[in-house]
Amino acid sequence: MLILDLDNTIYNTSTINRTVFSPVIEVLKKYYGNKYNETKVTEVISDFWTKPIDVVLKTHCPPKSVENTIFKCLENIRSDDLKINPYPDYAYLKGILQPKVLVTSGYESFQNAKIIALGIEKDFVDVIIDDPRASNRLFKSGIFEKIIDTYNKMPEEFWIIGDNPDSEILAGSKLGMKTIQRKTRECEVSMQADYVIESFVELERIIDKE
Ligand SMILES: [Mg+2]
């Protein structure tokens, strides 16, 4: 069974039509520009483009009111406006006939808009969103434990496939699941991942071998 991450694993987040984020960028510019300076604004915006939103908020600690405005801006983004596609090698992932579960971190409505825009929802037996606003947030490790229970399999019968060494790869290897890191420019190569790949073309060889 395969457990997939979404952002930068199935598609490249930097290909999202950037104009959809204009309202968020305006909010960040206004708040950090007034409170700090242009250097801080540049730093926060650069983090916004490269890091998960919950990491950005944790690093730069805006007040709840700013956080809520950002959330509302993201909630208003429609899937049609995102203009994203899966990586060209997505077909090789789809070709692996094991059941797949999608586990993604981010605001629920925004993650759902991406999934619809990519047209991939039917490729997964389950889609689980790890929303940073959830009061009883399980994080990826808690969600993986739940999946192990639900499907009543041994941890090593699961393949975790993702780009982030500190998120799904770390959580999966701690639980004894098999891990495959998809290499990206943004993330460092994981020391824990069982395999590191550059393309889904490599999956068949790895998964069939085991
Ligand atoms: Mg990712």
Boltz pocket constraint, residues with backbone or C-beta under 6 A from the ligand:
constraints:
  - pocket:
      binder: B
      contacts: [[A, 5], [A, 6], [A, 7], [A, 8], [A, 9], [A, 162], [A, 163], [A, 164]]
      max_distance: 6.0
